[in-house]
Amino acid sequence: MDGFYEAFGERVRKARAAQGMNQQELGSAVGLNRTSISNIEKGRQRVALHMLFEFAAVLQVDAESLLPAPDGRSDVLDELPEDARGWAQNVLANAQKEADRG
């Protein structure tokens, strides 16, 4: 289970960095201190379920994007360089919208 929280923390860290936020800013926005954010990002502190949605709202991401794959596989997008990841996510989101339209 530790691997799950480490992967979750890594996703939080990447989303925070993408928003240009530091740990203190994220902590203030979700009601935690900087030390808690650091521990969460390192996988040392577990997060209550309702906090998943707090993080997602503040980081402007879908809650699901913060959750690691249940089988422990890494997300293919995690393998992309940071500057290409956002572009790829936009392409996939637009493709999903087109598919939903029929």
N, CA, C and O atoms as a DFTB+ gen file, in Angstrom:
408 C
 N C O
     1  1       0.823      -1.193       0.000
     2  2       0.000       0.000       0.000
     3  2       0.866       1.256       0.000
     4  3       0.431       2.310      -0.464
     5  1       2.091       1.148       0.518
     6  2       2.968       2.317       0.540
     7  2       3.240       2.839      -0.866
     8  3       3.329       4.048      -1.081
     9  1       3.372       1.919      -1.821
    10  2       3.613       2.323      -3.205
    11  2       2.478       3.160      -3.762
    12  3       2.700       4.079      -4.549
    13  1       1.262       2.837      -3.351
    14  2       0.097       3.605      -3.782
    15  2       0.217       5.054      -3.325
    16  3       0.022       5.977      -4.115
    17  1       0.540       5.252      -2.041
    18  2       0.645       6.608      -1.500
    19  2       1.852       7.360      -2.051
    20  3       1.814       8.582      -2.189
    21  1       2.915       6.636      -2.363
    22  2       4.065       7.279      -2.999
    23  2       3.692       7.765      -4.398
    24  3       4.054       8.873      -4.793
    25  1       2.965       6.930      -5.147
    26  2       2.542       7.318      -6.494
    27  2       1.539       8.468      -6.436
    28  3       1.595       9.388      -7.252
    29  1       0.623       8.414      -5.471
    30  2      -0.331       9.512      -5.292
    31  2       0.427      10.809      -4.997
    32  3       0.145      11.845      -5.599
    33  1       1.375      10.751      -4.083
    34  2       2.158      11.925      -3.718
    35  2       2.926      12.497      -4.889
    36  3       3.033      13.714      -5.039
    37  1       3.457      11.624      -5.711
    38  2       4.188      12.077      -6.898
    39  2       3.252      12.804      -7.856
    40  3       3.631      13.811      -8.454
    41  1       2.042      12.302      -8.002
    42  2       1.065      12.949      -8.879
    43  2       0.656      14.314      -8.319
    44  3       0.489      15.275      -9.070
    45  1       0.497      14.390      -6.997
    46  2       0.182      15.675      -6.374
    47  2       1.328      16.650      -6.615
    48  3       1.103      17.806      -6.974
    49  1       2.554      16.183      -6.419
    50  2       3.720      17.052      -6.613
    51  2       3.788      17.580      -8.044
    52  3       4.031      18.768      -8.261
    53  1       3.573      16.699      -9.016
    54  2       3.634      17.117     -10.419
    55  2       2.524      18.111     -10.744
    56  3       2.755      19.091     -11.451
    57  1       1.326      17.862     -10.233
    58  2       0.210      18.784     -10.487
    59  2       0.461      20.130      -9.816
    60  3       0.143      21.180     -10.376
    61  1       1.031      20.092      -8.617
    62  2       1.357      21.337      -7.907
    63  2       2.385      22.134      -8.693
    64  3       2.237      23.342      -8.876
    65  1       3.420      21.459      -9.153
    66  2       4.475      22.129      -9.922
    67  2       3.910      22.705     -11.223
    68  3       4.295      23.796     -11.644
    69  1       3.000      21.969     -11.850
    70  2       2.395      22.444     -13.098
    71  2       1.586      23.716     -12.869
    72  3       1.446      24.534     -13.778
    73  1       1.059      23.885     -11.674
    74  2       0.304      25.094     -11.329
    75  2       1.213      26.214     -10.836
    76  3       0.751      27.326     -10.581
    77  1       2.500      25.921     -10.701
    78  2       3.447      26.926     -10.224
    79  2       3.284      27.242      -8.744
    80  3       3.615      28.340      -8.295
    81  1       2.777      26.280      -7.993
    82  2       2.548      26.470      -6.562
    83  2       3.675      25.848      -5.759
    84  3       4.285      24.868      -6.187
    85  1       3.951      26.421      -4.592
    86  2       4.878      25.762      -3.675
    87  2       4.050      24.987      -2.644
    88  3       2.823      25.080      -2.616
    89  1       4.738      24.230      -1.810
    90  2       4.041      23.394      -0.834
    91  2       3.231      24.227       0.153
    92  3       2.136      23.828       0.552
    93  1       3.754      25.360       0.542
    94  2       3.044      26.233       1.485
    95  2       1.735      26.727       0.882
    96  3       0.704      26.735       1.553
    97  1       1.774      27.134      -0.366
    98  2       0.570      27.636      -1.038
    99  2      -0.486      26.543      -1.164
   100  3      -1.667      26.780      -0.911
   101  1      -0.057      25.353      -1.555
   102  2      -1.004      24.242      -1.667
   103  2      -1.591      23.913      -0.300
   104  3      -2.800      23.729      -0.164
   105  1      -0.734      23.841       0.704
   106  2      -1.208      23.540       2.048
   107  2      -2.236      24.542       2.531
   108  3      -3.269      24.155       3.077
   109  1      -1.970      25.809       2.339
   110  2      -2.910      26.851       2.751
   111  2      -4.245      26.702       2.033
   112  3      -5.304      26.894       2.630
   113  1      -4.189      26.362       0.752
   114  2      -5.409      26.238      -0.043
   115  2      -6.274      25.046       0.362
   116  3      -7.495      25.089       0.215
   117  1      -5.643      23.976       0.875
   118  2      -6.419      22.783       1.249
   119  2      -6.550      22.620       2.756
   120  3      -7.153      21.655       3.225
   121  1      -5.992      23.551       3.516
   122  2      -6.132      23.499       4.966
   123  2      -5.126      22.613       5.679
   124  3      -5.407      22.098       6.761
   125  1      -3.955      22.433       5.081
   126  2      -2.887      21.649       5.701
   127  2      -1.631      22.511       5.788
   128  3      -1.522      23.531       5.107
   129  1      -0.680      22.094       6.632
   130  2       0.565      22.848       6.695
   131  2       1.573      22.310       5.673
   132  3       1.371      21.242       5.096
   133  1       2.640      23.047       5.460
   134  2       3.641      22.670       4.464
   135  2       4.258      21.310       4.755
   136  3       4.539      20.544       3.833
   137  1       4.469      21.009       6.031
   138  2       5.057      19.720       6.399
   139  2       4.153      18.566       5.977
   140  3       4.634      17.537       5.502
   141  1       2.850      18.737       6.149
   142  2       1.912      17.697       5.716
   143  2       1.975      17.498       4.210
   144  3       1.967      16.365       3.728
   145  1       2.037      18.597       3.470
   146  2       2.133      18.486       2.006
   147  2       3.414      17.754       1.628
   148  3       3.390      16.884       0.758
   149  1       4.517      18.086       2.258
   150  2       5.780      17.403       1.995
   151  2       5.655      15.906       2.267
   152  3       6.089      15.081       1.464
   153  1       5.059      15.568       3.401
   154  2       4.893      14.149       3.759
   155  2       3.959      13.433       2.789
   156  3       4.201      12.277       2.443
   157  1       2.907      14.096       2.350
   158  2       1.992      13.496       1.373
   159  2       2.725      13.251       0.065
   160  3       2.602      12.176      -0.522
   161  1       3.483      14.232      -0.397
   162  2       4.202      14.092      -1.660
   163  2       5.251      12.993      -1.609
   164  3       5.596      12.421      -2.644
   165  1       5.759      12.691      -0.433
   166  2       6.749      11.618      -0.275
   167  2       6.096      10.276       0.043
   168  3       6.790       9.268       0.176
   169  1       4.766      10.253       0.166
   170  2       4.059       9.012       0.447
   171  2       4.093       8.603       1.896
   172  3       3.743       7.469       2.222
   173  1       4.508       9.499       2.784
   174  2       4.625       9.172       4.210
   175  2       3.355       9.482       4.994
   176  3       3.199       9.025       6.126
   177  1       2.452      10.250       4.404
   178  2       1.218      10.617       5.098
   179  2       0.038      10.232       4.224
   180  3      -0.033      10.609       3.054
   181  1      -0.883       9.481       4.802
   182  2      -2.082       9.085       4.071
   183  2      -3.071      10.231       4.047
   184  3      -3.047      11.119       4.899
   185  1      -3.936      10.191       3.057
   186  2      -4.867      11.283       2.821
   187  2      -6.292      10.765       2.958
   188  3      -6.634       9.716       2.412
   189  1      -7.124      11.508       3.692
   190  2      -8.541      11.167       3.801
   191  2      -9.197      11.322       2.431
   192  3      -8.795      12.173       1.638
   193  1     -10.186      10.514       2.163
   194  2     -10.828      10.490       0.856
   195  2     -11.336      11.862       0.425
   196  3     -11.171      12.242      -0.734
   197  1     -11.945      12.605       1.331
   198  2     -12.475      13.917       0.948
   199  2     -11.362      14.876       0.507
   200  3     -11.613      15.807      -0.257
   201  1     -10.143      14.650       0.985
   202  2      -9.031      15.516       0.606
   203  2      -8.628      15.320      -0.857
   204  3      -8.066      16.226      -1.472
   205  1      -8.910      14.156      -1.408
   206  2      -8.631      13.927      -2.826
   207  2      -9.314      15.008      -3.659
   208  3      -8.720      15.552      -4.589
   209  1     -10.556      15.311      -3.321
   210  2     -11.310      16.298      -4.078
   211  2     -10.846      17.722      -3.780
   212  3     -10.923      18.595      -4.644
   213  1     -10.367      17.956      -2.567
   214  2      -9.793      19.259      -2.234
   215  2      -8.539      19.509      -3.087
   216  3      -8.383      20.572      -3.688
   217  1      -7.660      18.516      -3.123
   218  2      -6.439      18.642      -3.929
   219  2      -6.793      18.864      -5.397
   220  3      -6.237      19.751      -6.045
   221  1      -7.720      18.056      -5.922
   222  2      -8.077      18.164      -7.331
   223  2      -8.619      19.550      -7.666
   224  3      -8.259      20.127      -8.692
   225  1      -9.483      20.084      -6.805
   226  2     -10.063      21.402      -7.068
   227  2      -8.994      22.484      -7.077
   228  3      -8.963      23.329      -7.971
   229  1      -8.126      22.455      -6.087
   230  2      -7.085      23.483      -5.985
   231  2      -6.079      23.357      -7.126
   232  3      -5.604      24.360      -7.659
   233  1      -5.759      22.120      -7.495
   234  2      -4.762      21.889      -8.538
   235  2      -5.359      21.925      -9.947
   236  3      -4.645      21.788     -10.940
   237  1      -6.675      22.112     -10.015
   238  2      -7.381      22.212     -11.287
   239  2      -7.170      20.991     -12.180
   240  3      -6.876      21.105     -13.370
   241  1      -7.331      19.811     -11.558
   242  2      -7.238      18.547     -12.277
   243  2      -8.427      17.681     -11.878
   244  3      -9.089      17.952     -10.877
   245  1      -8.691      16.658     -12.649
   246  2      -9.703      15.681     -12.261
   247  2      -9.154      14.856     -11.107
   248  3      -7.969      14.521     -11.085
   249  1     -10.007      14.531     -10.158
   250  2      -9.578      13.729      -9.014
   251  2      -8.947      12.414      -9.471
   252  3      -7.976      11.945      -8.878
   253  1      -9.502      11.829     -10.521
   254  2      -8.990      10.547     -11.018
   255  2      -7.541      10.634     -11.473
   256  3      -6.799       9.654     -11.402
   257  1      -7.142      11.813     -11.942
   258  2      -5.766      11.950     -12.432
   259  2      -4.739      11.899     -11.309
   260  3      -3.552      11.691     -11.562
   261  1      -5.184      12.085     -10.077
   262  2      -4.269      12.004      -8.939
   263  2      -4.129      10.586      -8.410
   264  3      -3.216      10.290      -7.639
   265  1      -5.039       9.707      -8.830
   266  2      -5.015       8.330      -8.339
   267  2      -4.146       7.449      -9.227
   268  3      -4.278       7.474     -10.450
   269  1      -3.262       6.675      -8.615
   270  2      -2.445       5.734      -9.390
   271  2      -3.312       4.615      -9.954
   272  3      -4.405       4.356      -9.451
   273  1      -2.827       3.962     -10.987
   274  2      -3.524       2.815     -11.553
   275  2      -3.630       1.730     -10.484
   276  3      -2.671       1.498      -9.748
   277  1      -4.785       1.061     -10.388
   278  2      -4.981       0.079      -9.324
   279  2      -4.036      -1.114      -9.392
   280  3      -3.746      -1.734      -8.369
   281  1      -3.560      -1.437     -10.576
   282  2      -2.674      -2.592     -10.706
   283  2      -1.205      -2.222     -10.585
   284  3      -0.330      -3.054     -10.822
   285  1      -0.934      -0.975     -10.218
   286  2       0.443      -0.547     -10.014
   287  2       1.173      -0.111     -11.267
   288  3       2.326       0.314     -11.197
   289  1       0.507      -0.212     -12.426
   290  2       1.144       0.234     -13.661
   291  2       1.293       1.744     -13.645
   292  3       0.457       2.453     -13.085
   293  1       2.336       2.222     -14.246
   294  2       2.497       3.674     -14.345
   295  2       1.668       4.174     -15.520
   296  3       1.411       3.435     -16.471
   297  1       1.267       5.396     -15.449
   298  2       0.535       6.043     -16.520
   299  2       1.527       6.343     -17.638
   300  3       2.622       6.843     -17.378
   301  1       1.158       6.048     -18.854
   302  2       2.045       6.293     -19.995
   303  2       2.437       7.764     -20.054
   304  3       3.564       8.093     -20.425
   305  1       1.514       8.650     -19.690
   306  2       1.817      10.082     -19.727
   307  2       2.908      10.455     -18.730
   308  3       3.617      11.442     -18.926
   309  1       3.045       9.673     -17.669
   310  2       4.089       9.952     -16.682
   311  2       5.485       9.809     -17.282
   312  3       6.453      10.366     -16.765
   313  1       5.576       9.064     -18.369
   314  2       6.868       8.830     -19.009
   315  2       7.281       9.977     -19.923
   316  3       8.440      10.063     -20.329
   317  1       6.335      10.859     -20.248
   318  2       6.636      11.989     -21.137
   319  2       7.336      13.105     -20.381
   320  3       7.143      13.256     -19.175
   321  1       8.142      13.884     -21.075
   322  2       8.719      15.069     -20.437
   323  2       7.595      16.021     -20.016
   324  3       6.541      16.068     -20.651
   325  1       7.828      16.773     -18.948
   326  2       6.810      17.679     -18.404
   327  2       6.209      18.583     -19.473
   328  3       4.993      18.770     -19.504
   329  1       7.051      19.156     -20.361
   330  2       6.543      20.103     -21.345
   331  2       5.658      19.438     -22.390
   332  3       4.826      20.114     -22.996
   333  1       5.806      18.156     -22.618
   334  2       4.978      17.448     -23.598
   335  2       3.735      16.841     -22.960
   336  3       2.754      16.573     -23.654
   337  1       3.763      16.622     -21.666
   338  2       2.647      15.961     -20.980
   339  2       1.348      16.752     -21.074
   340  3       0.294      16.183     -21.357
   341  1       1.416      18.059     -20.837
   342  2       0.219      18.896     -20.924
   343  2      -0.385      18.877     -22.314
   344  3      -1.604      18.804     -22.470
   345  1       0.468      18.941     -23.320
   346  2       0.003      18.892     -24.693
   347  2      -0.697      17.563     -24.964
   348  3      -1.777      17.541     -25.554
   349  1      -0.095      16.468     -24.541
   350  2      -0.686      15.147     -24.766
   351  2      -2.019      15.010     -24.031
   352  3      -2.961      14.425     -24.565
   353  1      -2.106      15.542     -22.818
   354  2      -3.358      15.482     -22.062
   355  2      -4.453      16.264     -22.784
   356  3      -5.603      15.827     -22.826
   357  1      -4.101      17.415     -23.351
   358  2      -5.083      18.203     -24.111
   359  2      -5.556      17.458     -25.354
   360  3      -6.747      17.460     -25.666
   361  1      -4.637      16.829     -26.054
   362  2      -5.002      16.068     -27.254
   363  2      -5.960      14.934     -26.873
   364  3      -6.971      14.721     -27.543
   365  1      -5.641      14.213     -25.802
   366  2      -6.499      13.116     -25.370
   367  2      -7.864      13.612     -24.904
   368  3      -8.882      12.985     -25.195
   369  1      -7.894      14.728     -24.188
   370  2      -9.165      15.285     -23.724
   371  2     -10.033      15.703     -24.909
   372  3     -11.238      15.454     -24.916
   373  1      -9.421      16.340     -25.910
   374  2     -10.174      16.741     -27.100
   375  2     -10.672      15.527     -27.876
   376  3     -11.789      15.537     -28.394
   377  1      -9.862      14.496     -27.959
   378  2     -10.285      13.273     -28.640
   379  2     -11.455      12.633     -27.905
   380  3     -12.380      12.123     -28.538
   381  1     -11.424      12.654     -26.570
   382  2     -12.520      12.091     -25.787
   383  2     -13.804      12.885     -26.011
   384  3     -14.882      12.303     -26.136
   385  1     -13.691      14.216     -26.063
   386  2     -14.865      15.064     -26.320
   387  2     -15.474      14.741     -27.676
   388  3     -16.693      14.640     -27.812
   389  1     -14.615      14.580     -28.678
   390  2     -15.101      14.225     -30.025
   391  2     -15.785      12.867     -30.012
   392  3     -16.829      12.688     -30.639
   393  1     -15.207      11.924     -29.310
   394  2     -15.794      10.582     -29.233
   395  2     -17.134      10.622     -28.507
   396  3     -18.056       9.893     -28.872
   397  1     -17.249      11.450     -27.502
   398  2     -18.500      11.566     -26.738
   399  2     -19.619      12.185     -27.581
   400  3     -20.797      11.887     -27.383
   401  1     -19.235      13.045     -28.517
   402  2     -20.223      13.688     -29.387
   403  2     -20.816      12.708     -30.378
   404  3     -21.910      12.918     -30.902
   405  1     -20.082      11.633     -30.631
   406  2     -20.614      10.605     -31.517
   407  2     -20.000      10.624     -32.825
   408  3     -20.348       9.811     -33.682
